Amino acid sequence: MNKVDEFNEYRQKMNDRIMAQDNKVLKRFFSLDNQTYSDGALDVKTKELLGLVASMVLRCDDCIAYHLGTAHKLGVTTDQIFEVFSIANLVGGSICIPHTRRAVEYWDDLEKQVEK
């Protein structure tokens, strides 16, 4: 199984488990997260790219993978992704470089899925 499928399956499995607990606070948080990334004064694509920069600076590989996958579905190009990476590295510093490596590897896997 490739990194993209593995991440998506695990994420779905664990989200289902979390939601099955029926915890009101967690459900509201998940809902708020979902609502935040919908169209508003900023379009969805811009919000995803902002989320990606923040995730890279905060060094959350799961968040990076999620935002890369969504950005890919929204038609973000490789050149656009690398500009996001450059902003994240500038803001976050060299500590972001390992996350950039993993992000590039994940992006490449997303691109390979399209080629199939």
Backbone as a chain_set.jsonl record, in Angstrom:
{"seq": "MNKVDEFNEYRQKMNDRIMAQDNKVLKRFFSLDNQTYSDGALDVKTKELLGLVASMVLRCDDCIAYHLGTAHKLGVTTDQIFEVFSIANLVGGSICIPHTRRAVEYWDDLEKQVEK", "coords": {"N": [[0.854, -1.175, 0.0], [0.542, 2.244, -0.785], [1.857, 5.401, 0.536], [-0.136, 7.384, 0.493], [-2.653, 6.032, 0.317], [-2.426, 4.493, 2.647], [-2.297, 6.484, 4.647], [-4.819, 7.759, 4.286], [-6.636, 5.634, 4.778], [-6.042, 4.969, 7.467], [-6.59, 7.428, 8.722], [-9.351, 7.728, 8.198], [-10.351, 5.436, 9.521], [-9.656, 5.991, 12.212], [-10.922, 8.461, 12.616], [-13.58, 7.654, 12.352], [-13.73, 6.023, 14.61], [-13.316, 7.9, 16.662], [-15.555, 9.594, 16.309], [-17.558, 7.762, 16.835], [-17.576, 7.602, 19.555], [-19.149, 9.614, 20.393], [-18.681, 12.162, 21.564], [-19.459, 15.317, 22.476], [-17.895, 17.713, 22.466], [-15.617, 17.042, 20.918], [-16.913, 16.403, 18.5], [-17.977, 18.9, 17.851], [-15.621, 20.363, 17.534], [-14.451, 19.065, 15.299], [-16.419, 19.712, 13.442], [-16.208, 22.516, 13.4], [-13.628, 22.75, 12.347], [-14.081, 21.694, 9.789], [-15.958, 23.583, 8.792], [-14.398, 25.882, 8.781], [-12.653, 25.574, 6.643], [-14.243, 25.918, 4.43], [-15.644, 27.741, 1.588], [-15.404, 31.272, 1.802], [-14.615, 34.577, 2.642], [-12.114, 34.045, 1.766], [-11.113, 31.745, -0.742], [-11.522, 28.133, -0.986], [-9.191, 26.79, -1.886], [-7.117, 28.618, -1.295], [-7.339, 28.671, 1.495], [-6.64, 26.031, 2.109], [-3.956, 26.025, 1.33], [-2.947, 27.89, 3.13], [-3.408, 26.458, 5.465], [-1.629, 24.377, 4.983], [0.89, 25.69, 5.072], [0.859, 26.543, 7.77], [0.761, 24.045, 9.022], [3.202, 22.947, 8.273], [5.004, 24.71, 9.502], [4.315, 24.246, 12.13], [5.075, 21.662, 12.232], [3.616, 19.242, 11.789], [3.214, 16.25, 10.549], [1.01, 14.594, 9.825], [-0.977, 16.517, 9.445], [0.159, 17.958, 7.363], [0.154, 16.018, 5.322], [-2.631, 15.674, 5.038], [-3.455, 18.258, 4.148], [-1.951, 18.451, 1.81], [-3.103, 16.394, 0.286], [-5.743, 17.332, -0.008], [-5.255, 19.789, -1.286], [-4.17, 18.822, -3.652], [-6.389, 17.519, -4.777], [-7.869, 19.779, -5.277], [-6.617, 20.866, -7.424], [-4.185, 22.181, -7.188], [-0.973, 23.073, -8.301], [2.284, 21.538, -8.819], [4.322, 23.473, -8.885], [3.064, 25.531, -7.454], [2.799, 24.297, -4.966], [5.495, 24.041, -4.244], [6.133, 26.714, -3.904], [4.63, 27.241, -1.634], [6.014, 25.554, 0.112], [8.431, 26.956, 0.181], [7.712, 29.318, 1.493], [6.91, 28.276, 3.973], [9.341, 27.219, 4.899], [10.874, 29.519, 5.057], [9.472, 31.0, 7.008], [9.327, 29.124, 9.106], [11.92, 28.179, 9.43], [15.005, 26.228, 9.336], [14.289, 23.889, 10.621], [12.064, 22.981, 9.393], [12.859, 21.643, 7.145], [13.185, 18.706, 7.157], [10.468, 18.025, 7.196], [9.629, 19.114, 4.849], [10.955, 17.44, 3.058], [9.574, 14.996, 3.508], [7.053, 15.872, 2.784], [7.376, 16.426, 0.052], [7.874, 13.857, -0.872], [5.383, 12.687, -0.293], [3.704, 14.274, -1.904], [4.7, 13.544, -4.411], [3.811, 10.884, -4.429], [1.058, 11.359, -4.53], [0.886, 12.501, -7.072], [1.704, 10.305, -8.621], [-0.481, 8.63, -8.315], [-2.365, 9.838, -9.931], [-1.285, 9.414, -12.418], [-1.73, 6.744, -12.851]], "CA": [[0.0, 0.0, 0.0], [1.362, 3.464, -0.832], [1.709, 6.324, 1.667], [-1.404, 8.116, 0.403], [-3.736, 5.128, 0.709], [-2.22, 4.127, 4.05], [-2.698, 7.636, 5.467], [-6.27, 7.981, 4.185], [-7.349, 4.549, 5.457], [-5.86, 5.117, 8.91], [-7.294, 8.636, 9.132], [-10.783, 7.43, 8.196], [-10.616, 4.467, 10.588], [-9.573, 6.631, 13.521], [-11.993, 9.467, 12.705], [-14.806, 6.905, 12.628], [-13.668, 5.589, 16.016], [-13.495, 9.091, 17.497], [-16.946, 10.041, 16.187], [-18.422, 6.751, 17.442], [-17.605, 7.839, 20.995], [-20.236, 10.574, 20.592], [-18.246, 13.226, 22.464], [-19.986, 16.563, 21.92], [-16.833, 18.685, 22.253], [-14.832, 16.622, 19.754], [-17.744, 16.564, 17.305], [-18.049, 20.331, 17.536], [-14.312, 20.777, 17.033], [-14.343, 18.553, 13.936], [-17.331, 20.505, 12.628], [-15.602, 23.835, 13.25], [-12.521, 22.578, 11.413], [-14.681, 21.529, 8.463], [-16.556, 24.85, 8.39], [-13.333, 26.862, 8.575], [-12.037, 25.378, 5.326], [-15.207, 26.108, 3.336], [-15.566, 29.056, 0.938], [-15.798, 32.465, 2.553], [-13.874, 35.692, 2.057], [-11.031, 33.355, 1.055], [-11.587, 30.52, -1.383], [-11.1, 26.882, -0.369], [-7.805, 26.494, -2.252], [-6.256, 29.502, -0.506], [-7.385, 28.212, 2.885], [-5.851, 24.797, 2.201], [-2.542, 26.384, 1.257], [-2.634, 28.492, 4.428], [-3.343, 25.334, 6.403], [-0.392, 23.652, 4.71], [2.007, 26.472, 5.627], [0.792, 26.459, 9.234], [1.096, 22.671, 9.415], [4.647, 22.754, 8.112], [5.685, 25.485, 10.54], [4.043, 23.546, 13.391], [5.734, 20.366, 12.067], [2.63, 18.159, 11.943], [3.24, 15.488, 9.302], [-0.348, 14.176, 9.459], [-1.669, 17.704, 8.923], [0.775, 18.246, 6.066], [-0.383, 15.037, 4.371], [-4.037, 15.989, 4.801], [-3.579, 19.469, 3.329], [-1.427, 18.131, 0.477], [-4.116, 15.613, -0.42], [-6.862, 18.21, -0.369], [-4.753, 20.734, -2.297], [-4.031, 18.07, -4.902], [-7.753, 17.355, -5.304], [-8.343, 21.097, -5.713], [-5.914, 21.268, -8.632], [-2.953, 22.936, -6.933], [0.128, 22.541, -9.107], [3.554, 21.287, -8.142], [5.001, 24.758, -8.706], [2.395, 26.242, -6.362], [3.156, 23.606, -3.722], [6.862, 24.382, -3.879], [6.121, 28.077, -3.367], [4.157, 27.097, -0.257], [7.145, 25.01, 0.867], [9.439, 28.0, 0.392], [7.196, 30.212, 2.536], [6.966, 27.55, 5.248], [10.733, 27.125, 5.335], [11.314, 30.864, 5.427], [8.836, 31.358, 8.272], [9.608, 28.135, 10.144], [13.343, 27.927, 9.583], [15.568, 24.977, 8.823], [13.628, 22.763, 11.259], [11.012, 22.537, 8.466], [13.425, 20.911, 6.008], [12.784, 17.292, 7.137], [9.033, 17.943, 6.873], [9.545, 19.396, 3.41], [11.348, 16.199, 2.372], [8.454, 14.047, 3.575], [5.944, 16.455, 2.017], [7.676, 16.216, -1.372], [7.664, 12.426, -1.12], [3.934, 12.464, -0.285], [3.182, 14.926, -3.112], [5.066, 12.673, -5.535], [2.885, 9.749, -4.401], [-0.228, 11.853, -5.033], [1.04, 12.65, -8.518], [1.755, 8.962, -9.209], [-1.849, 8.079, -8.338], [-3.044, 10.422, -11.086], [-0.695, 8.825, -13.622], [-2.221, 5.35, -13.022]], "C": [[0.904, 1.245, 0.0], [1.028, 4.38, 0.349], [0.351, 7.023, 1.67], [-2.564, 7.236, 0.858], [-3.643, 4.743, 2.178], [-2.686, 5.257, 4.974], [-4.216, 7.801, 5.47], [-7.067, 6.895, 4.901], [-7.248, 4.682, 6.973], [-6.659, 6.318, 9.437], [-8.797, 8.377, 9.219], [-11.159, 6.486, 9.33], [-10.638, 5.153, 11.956], [-10.608, 7.738, 13.689], [-13.327, 8.791, 13.004], [-14.859, 6.472, 14.093], [-13.925, 6.771, 16.952], [-14.95, 9.553, 17.475], [-17.917, 9.055, 16.831], [-18.538, 6.939, 18.955], [-18.694, 8.838, 21.374], [-19.905, 11.627, 21.648], [-18.608, 14.557, 21.819], [-18.875, 17.569, 21.584], [-16.0, 18.313, 21.026], [-15.636, 16.764, 18.463], [-17.844, 18.026, 16.886], [-16.721, 20.84, 16.98], [-14.122, 20.319, 15.589], [-15.225, 19.364, 12.993], [-16.765, 21.9, 12.372], [-14.448, 23.791, 12.253], [-13.05, 22.49, 9.981], [-15.256, 22.848, 7.939], [-15.499, 25.9, 8.056], [-12.751, 26.772, 7.175], [-13.037, 25.457, 4.172], [-15.052, 27.519, 2.761], [-16.08, 30.16, 1.85], [-15.141, 33.648, 1.871], [-12.646, 35.177, 1.308], [-11.597, 32.089, 0.434], [-10.95, 29.29, -0.727], [-9.625, 26.584, -0.656], [-6.827, 27.347, -1.433], [-6.203, 29.04, 0.943], [-6.569, 26.936, 3.072], [-4.358, 25.096, 2.173], [-2.083, 27.076, 2.536], [-2.504, 27.407, 5.501], [-2.062, 24.54, 6.229], [0.815, 24.386, 5.28], [2.019, 26.353, 7.153], [1.205, 25.071, 9.72], [2.585, 22.401, 9.3], [5.413, 23.487, 9.201], [5.485, 24.821, 11.911], [4.601, 22.123, 13.391], [4.798, 19.182, 12.364], [2.53, 17.384, 10.631], [1.851, 14.999, 8.875], [-1.126, 15.338, 8.853], [-1.142, 18.063, 7.538], [0.202, 17.308, 5.005], [-1.841, 15.348, 4.034], [-4.174, 17.189, 3.856], [-3.001, 19.248, 1.929], [-2.468, 17.374, -0.334], [-5.282, 16.466, -0.878], [-6.435, 19.207, -1.441], [-4.632, 20.052, -3.655], [-5.389, 17.884, -5.569], [-8.307, 18.664, -5.861], [-7.585, 21.633, -6.932], [-4.684, 22.135, -8.411], [-1.817, 22.268, -7.702], [1.372, 22.303, -8.259], [4.314, 22.584, -7.915], [4.382, 25.555, -7.562], [2.753, 25.617, -5.013], [4.567, 23.977, -3.29], [6.977, 25.84, -3.414], [5.624, 28.075, -1.925], [5.294, 26.563, 0.622], [8.177, 26.093, 1.16], [8.988, 28.983, 1.475], [7.302, 29.533, 3.907], [8.389, 27.469, 5.778], [11.283, 28.482, 5.747], [10.766, 31.239, 6.804], [9.281, 30.422, 9.399], [11.072, 27.853, 10.388], [13.744, 26.527, 9.141], [14.953, 23.74, 9.474], [12.517, 22.191, 10.367], [11.555, 21.664, 7.328], [13.059, 19.424, 6.029], [11.309, 17.101, 6.769], [8.804, 18.242, 5.392], [9.924, 18.151, 2.619], [10.19, 15.208, 2.351], [7.255, 14.561, 2.779], [6.154, 16.257, 0.525], [7.445, 14.753, -1.735], [6.163, 12.114, -1.198], [3.291, 13.072, -1.535], [3.484, 14.063, -4.34], [4.163, 11.446, -5.592], [1.494, 10.148, -4.888], [-0.192, 11.973, -6.554], [1.057, 11.296, -9.217], [0.374, 8.342, -9.297], [-2.62, 8.603, -9.541], [-2.558, 9.759, -12.37], [-1.235, 7.416, -13.886], [-3.468, 5.282, -13.827]], "O": [[1.912, 1.283, 0.706], [0.049, 4.162, 1.064], [-0.241, 7.229, 2.729], [-3.369, 7.651, 1.693], [-4.656, 4.674, 2.874], [-3.382, 5.014, 5.96], [-4.826, 7.964, 6.526], [-8.062, 7.193, 5.561], [-8.242, 4.529, 7.682], [-7.321, 6.227, 10.472], [-9.441, 8.76, 10.196], [-12.156, 6.698, 10.019], [-11.54, 4.917, 12.76], [-11.122, 7.935, 14.79], [-14.113, 9.289, 13.809], [-15.908, 6.547, 14.733], [-14.669, 6.647, 17.924], [-15.513, 9.869, 18.523], [-18.976, 9.452, 17.317], [-19.504, 6.48, 19.564], [-19.111, 8.904, 22.53], [-20.726, 11.945, 22.508], [-18.116, 14.882, 20.739], [-18.916, 18.205, 20.531], [-15.71, 19.168, 20.189], [-15.099, 17.198, 17.444], [-17.8, 18.342, 15.697], [-16.703, 21.657, 16.059], [-13.68, 21.1, 14.746], [-14.821, 19.667, 11.87], [-16.837, 22.405, 11.251], [-14.306, 24.684, 11.418], [-12.523, 23.136, 9.076], [-15.061, 23.189, 6.772], [-15.689, 26.712, 7.151], [-12.394, 27.791, 6.585], [-12.7, 25.093, 3.045], [-14.413, 28.38, 3.367], [-17.064, 29.99, 2.57], [-15.114, 33.715, 0.642], [-12.193, 35.79, 0.341], [-12.461, 31.436, 1.019], [-9.96, 29.403, -0.005], [-8.892, 26.17, 0.243], [-5.823, 26.837, -0.937], [-5.132, 29.022, 1.549], [-5.884, 26.779, 4.083], [-3.585, 24.486, 2.911], [-0.953, 26.872, 2.979], [-1.599, 27.446, 6.335], [-1.473, 24.079, 7.207], [1.675, 23.766, 5.906], [3.062, 26.095, 7.753], [1.916, 24.944, 10.717], [3.163, 21.704, 10.135], [6.367, 22.948, 9.762], [6.387, 24.838, 12.748], [4.602, 21.454, 14.425], [5.153, 18.255, 13.092], [1.841, 17.813, 9.706], [1.546, 14.99, 7.682], [-1.845, 15.168, 7.869], [-1.911, 18.43, 6.649], [-0.188, 17.747, 3.923], [-2.235, 15.291, 2.869], [-4.922, 17.133, 2.88], [-3.515, 19.805, 0.959], [-2.689, 17.677, -1.507], [-5.752, 16.334, -2.008], [-7.173, 19.444, -2.398], [-4.957, 20.644, -4.684], [-5.525, 18.068, -6.778], [-9.11, 18.664, -6.794], [-7.878, 22.727, -7.415], [-4.191, 22.76, -9.351], [-1.721, 21.041, -7.744], [1.49, 22.8, -7.139], [4.896, 22.773, -6.847], [5.1, 26.185, -6.785], [2.983, 26.329, -4.036], [4.815, 24.204, -2.105], [7.847, 26.155, -2.601], [6.135, 28.819, -1.089], [5.514, 27.051, 1.73], [8.734, 26.144, 2.257], [9.802, 29.428, 2.284], [7.734, 30.151, 4.88], [8.617, 27.632, 6.976], [12.072, 28.575, 6.687], [11.501, 31.734, 7.66], [9.576, 30.869, 10.507], [11.435, 27.338, 11.445], [12.927, 25.753, 8.641], [15.081, 22.641, 8.933], [12.083, 21.055, 10.562], [10.779, 21.016, 6.626], [12.649, 18.906, 4.991], [10.951, 16.125, 6.109], [7.899, 17.689, 4.767], [9.284, 17.837, 1.616], [9.863, 14.647, 1.306], [6.527, 13.776, 2.171], [5.204, 15.951, -0.195], [6.883, 14.451, -2.788], [5.728, 11.362, -2.071], [2.428, 12.448, -2.154], [2.625, 13.877, -5.202], [3.785, 11.008, -6.679], [0.827, 9.374, -5.574], [-1.141, 11.586, -7.235], [0.482, 11.154, -10.296], [0.079, 7.61, -10.242], [-3.442, 7.885, -10.111], [-3.337, 9.564, -13.303], [-1.2, 6.947, -15.024], [-3.997, 4.194, -14.055]]}, "num_chains": 1, "name": "protein.A"}
